[in-house]
Amino acid sequence: MTAVGLDRIVLAQKRISSHIRRTPLSVSDTLSTHCDFPIHLKLESHQSTGSFKLRGATNAVLSFDSKAKKAGLVTASTGNHGRALAHAAQAEGVRAVICMSALVPDNKVEAVKALGAEVRIVGYSQDDAQEEVERLVREEGLNQIPAFDHADVIAGQGTIGLEIAEACPDAELVLVPLSGGGLAAGIAAAIKGRLPQVRVIGVSMERGAAMYESLRAGRPVTVEELQTLADSLGGGIGLQNRYTFAMCRDLLDDVVLLTEEEIAEGIRHAFTAEGEVVEGAGAVGIAALLAQKVDVRGPTVVVVSGCNIDEELHNSILSSGSNAVSAAGGRGR
Ligand SMILES: *Cc1c(COP(=O)(O)O)cnc(C)c1O
């Protein structure tokens, strides 16, 4: 039995369903032809705030007692969780402080501010931002809602798995973008609970795949944080990881890694063939199919996790493929 099971995800679904969108599951004709099986896109890029993170954040905020809500909320975030938490907190009339590293793109910082949250820019890594969170918890009594390693957050993300199992019971494979593993752990717990025979495969970028390296090492390890087109997949899994490492280890059938070129191709395909604006992290499932990095044996669901990409970056990827990759994503820090 995993830390977050089906029961908890079903409860989360009841709690959040009137606060989030049930996102479309749409067949991709071109990918279906490419793979010889029906390929469905679960478009969490259509979720309010532009990513699935609203599900976990909303479940966590709604699960807080009134004392905790009064004290306010704090998190470290590469952007989408911060935005989601700001939205969820505003909906409940709760103060939210979002700590980010200086590597987070400007469009994400502005989006969080526009939702009424306080932003603190600290250091150059997710770990630096996390230290500030811990200081605010210690010294100012705020309550932390982490981006992935939290039972209510995982359960909230898992509601995507329930929707997939309902809408596509003949699925053979589900592809899930993988970073800290809240999304993959929640979806895998829901899918394996409802449809045990379905494979769930995580997809990360080669540049800084913390969960992949941790699974290989058999324990949480740190990896160097590198700039990547899949910026929402950056950051570590936490050396004190409580939930997502064990859940990903026990529930995922495999993890595959992608180059920056392959991710760019996924973003281009999403726009030109599917008419969808998708950020790098959101495009990795599509990219894995295009690059034939996974063995497709039946109907497949691809979780398209978010749409929050800088417009200029998106344009440059569309117009000048490999040049955009080396200009925007090829440089480490
Ligand atoms: C956060 C995020 C992910 C990864 O989710 P984890 O729970 O950290 O694995 C994937 N895609 C997008 C768009 C995200 O914002």
The ligand as a Gaussian input file, in Angstrom:
#p B3LYP/6-31G(d) Opt

LIG

0 1
 C        5.251000      20.934000     -11.726000
 C        5.079000      20.554000     -13.134000
 C        5.416000      19.264000     -13.598000
 C        6.054000      18.219000     -12.720000
 O        5.280000      17.876000     -11.594000
 P        5.941000      17.116000     -10.364000
 O        4.833000      16.823000      -9.433000
 O        6.965000      18.035000      -9.765000
 O        6.613000      15.901000     -10.901000
 C        5.151000      18.980000     -14.930000
 N        4.626000      19.885000     -15.765000
 C        4.299000      21.134000     -15.366000
 C        3.714000      22.075000     -16.355000
 C        4.510000      21.510000     -14.030000
 O        4.182000      22.748000     -13.643000

